[in-house]
């Protein structure tokens, strides 16, 4: 007896789970705040659920999901249209197109970032994680690492530069092969 194929809802849950990070990165690249991006991701997931019966499984999921995310971003922009920080609709459209085209390169950069982070000392990894993953404030980090503000920011700047250089070298090496 062969196992039952997954239901459409199970298929959607699997696809959303597999693609949540790139979908969030796409949304966050087009809005100004992480909180807004998370709200839009939820609205996008709901829209995908409502329209999933129209999804053709022979086509890639992520470009299909990006269209829904783009529409949700537009709805969000319309809701907050009076905000002085909003970009023009044409610019948002251009950014969305460029973001989709850059997806393979961004995925590669994330892969190389993981590799480059692995090359850091435990102390340096902890510094980077505290600031960027845990989002600790400078004051918390100054106390925890017993550093002055100037030393902390100098060290973080040097680490960012080392990671950037490492990723750049990896990309150049990849291009040569």
C-alpha positions as CSV (number, residue, x, y, z in Angstrom):
1,X,0.0,0.0,0.0
2,X,1.6,3.3,-1.1
3,X,1.4,6.4,1.1
4,X,-1.2,9.0,0.3
5,X,0.0,12.0,-1.6
6,X,0.0,15.2,0.6
7,X,-3.1,17.3,0.5
8,X,-3.1,20.7,-1.1
9,X,-2.9,22.3,2.3
10,X,0.1,20.1,3.3
11,X,1.8,21.0,0.0
12,X,1.3,24.7,0.7
13,X,2.7,24.4,4.2
14,X,5.7,22.5,2.9
15,X,6.4,25.1,0.2
16,X,5.9,28.0,2.6
17,X,8.2,26.4,5.2
18,X,10.9,25.7,2.6
19,X,10.7,29.2,1.1
20,X,9.8,31.4,4.1
21,X,13.3,32.9,4.4
22,X,13.7,34.0,0.8
23,X,10.1,35.3,0.8
24,X,10.8,37.3,3.9
25,X,14.0,38.7,2.5
26,X,12.2,39.7,-0.7
27,X,9.5,41.5,1.3
28,X,12.0,43.2,3.7
29,X,14.0,44.5,0.7
30,X,11.0,46.5,-0.4
31,X,9.7,47.9,2.9
32,X,11.3,50.1,5.5
33,X,10.8,48.1,8.7
34,X,11.1,44.5,9.8
35,X,7.8,44.6,11.7
36,X,6.0,45.7,8.5
37,X,7.8,42.9,6.5
38,X,6.7,40.3,9.1
39,X,3.1,41.6,8.9
40,X,3.2,41.5,5.1
41,X,4.7,38.0,5.1
42,X,1.6,36.9,7.2
43,X,-0.8,38.6,4.8
44,X,1.1,37.0,1.9
45,X,0.8,33.5,3.4
46,X,-2.9,34.0,3.9
47,X,-3.3,35.2,0.3
48,X,-1.3,32.2,-0.9
49,X,-3.6,29.9,1.1
50,X,-6.7,31.4,-0.4
51,X,-5.4,31.1,-4.0
52,X,-3.4,27.9,-3.7
53,X,-5.9,26.0,-5.8
54,X,-4.7,28.1,-8.8
55,X,-1.0,27.2,-8.3
56,X,0.4,24.9,-11.0
57,X,2.8,22.5,-9.2
58,X,4.9,22.2,-12.4
59,X,6.0,25.9,-12.0
60,X,8.5,27.2,-9.4
61,X,6.8,28.3,-6.2
62,X,8.9,31.3,-5.3
63,X,8.2,33.5,-8.3
64,X,4.5,32.8,-7.9
65,X,4.7,33.7,-4.2
66,X,6.7,36.9,-5.0
67,X,3.8,38.2,-7.0
68,X,1.5,37.8,-4.0
69,X,4.0,39.4,-1.8
70,X,4.3,42.3,-4.2
71,X,0.5,42.8,-4.1
72,X,0.5,42.7,-0.3
73,X,3.3,45.3,-0.3
74,X,1.2,47.5,-2.6
75,X,-1.8,47.1,-0.2
76,X,0.4,48.0,2.7
77,X,1.7,51.1,0.9
78,X,-1.8,52.2,0.1
79,X,-2.8,51.9,3.7
80,X,0.1,54.2,4.7
81,X,0.2,56.4,1.7
82,X,0.5,59.6,3.7
83,X,3.9,58.6,5.1
84,X,6.6,60.9,3.8
85,X,9.2,58.0,3.6
86,X,7.4,56.0,0.9
87,X,9.1,55.4,-2.5
88,X,7.2,55.9,-5.7
89,X,5.3,53.0,-7.1
90,X,7.6,52.9,-10.1
91,X,10.7,52.6,-7.9
92,X,9.1,49.8,-5.8
93,X,8.3,47.9,-9.0
94,X,11.9,48.3,-10.3
95,X,13.3,47.2,-6.9
96,X,11.0,44.2,-6.9
97,X,12.1,43.1,-10.4
98,X,15.8,43.6,-9.6
99,X,15.4,41.7,-6.3
100,X,13.9,38.7,-8.1
101,X,16.8,38.8,-10.6
102,X,19.4,38.9,-7.9
103,X,17.9,36.0,-5.9
104,X,20.6,33.4,-7.0
105,X,23.5,35.8,-6.2
106,X,21.9,36.7,-2.8
107,X,21.5,33.0,-1.9
108,X,25.1,32.4,-2.9
109,X,26.3,35.3,-0.7
110,X,24.3,33.9,2.3
111,X,25.9,30.5,1.8
112,X,29.4,32.2,1.7
113,X,28.5,34.3,4.7
114,X,27.9,31.1,6.7
115,X,31.2,29.7,5.6
116,X,33.0,32.9,6.4
117,X,31.4,33.2,9.8
118,X,32.7,29.6,10.5
119,X,36.2,30.9,10.0
120,X,35.9,33.5,12.8
121,X,37.2,32.9,16.3
122,X,34.6,32.0,18.9
123,X,34.9,35.5,20.4
124,X,34.4,37.2,17.1
125,X,31.5,35.0,16.3
126,X,29.9,35.9,19.6
127,X,30.4,39.6,18.9
128,X,28.8,39.3,15.4
129,X,25.9,37.2,16.8
130,X,25.3,39.5,19.7
131,X,25.0,42.5,17.4
132,X,23.2,41.2,14.4
133,X,21.4,38.0,15.4
134,X,20.5,38.9,19.0
135,X,20.3,42.6,18.2
136,X,21.9,43.6,21.5
137,X,22.3,47.2,22.1
138,X,25.8,48.8,22.1
139,X,25.4,49.4,25.9
140,X,24.7,45.7,26.6
141,X,27.6,44.6,24.4
142,X,30.0,47.2,26.0
143,X,29.2,45.7,29.4
144,X,29.3,42.1,28.4
145,X,32.5,42.3,26.4
146,X,34.2,44.9,28.7
147,X,34.8,47.3,25.7
148,X,34.5,51.0,25.2
149,X,32.0,52.2,22.6
150,X,34.9,53.1,20.3
151,X,36.6,49.7,20.6
152,X,33.3,47.9,20.1
153,X,32.4,49.7,17.0
154,X,35.9,49.5,15.6
155,X,35.9,45.7,16.2
156,X,32.5,45.3,14.6
157,X,33.6,47.4,11.6
158,X,36.7,45.3,11.2
159,X,34.7,42.1,11.4
160,X,32.2,43.4,8.8
161,X,35.1,44.2,6.5
162,X,36.7,40.8,7.0
163,X,33.4,39.1,6.3
164,X,32.9,41.2,3.2
165,X,36.4,40.5,1.9
166,X,35.9,36.7,2.6
167,X,32.6,36.7,0.7
168,X,34.1,38.6,-2.2
169,X,37.0,36.2,-2.4
170,X,34.6,33.2,-2.4
171,X,32.5,34.8,-5.2
172,X,35.6,35.5,-7.3
173,X,36.9,32.0,-6.7
174,X,33.5,30.6,-7.7
175,X,33.5,32.7,-10.9
176,X,36.9,31.2,-11.9
177,X,35.7,27.6,-11.7
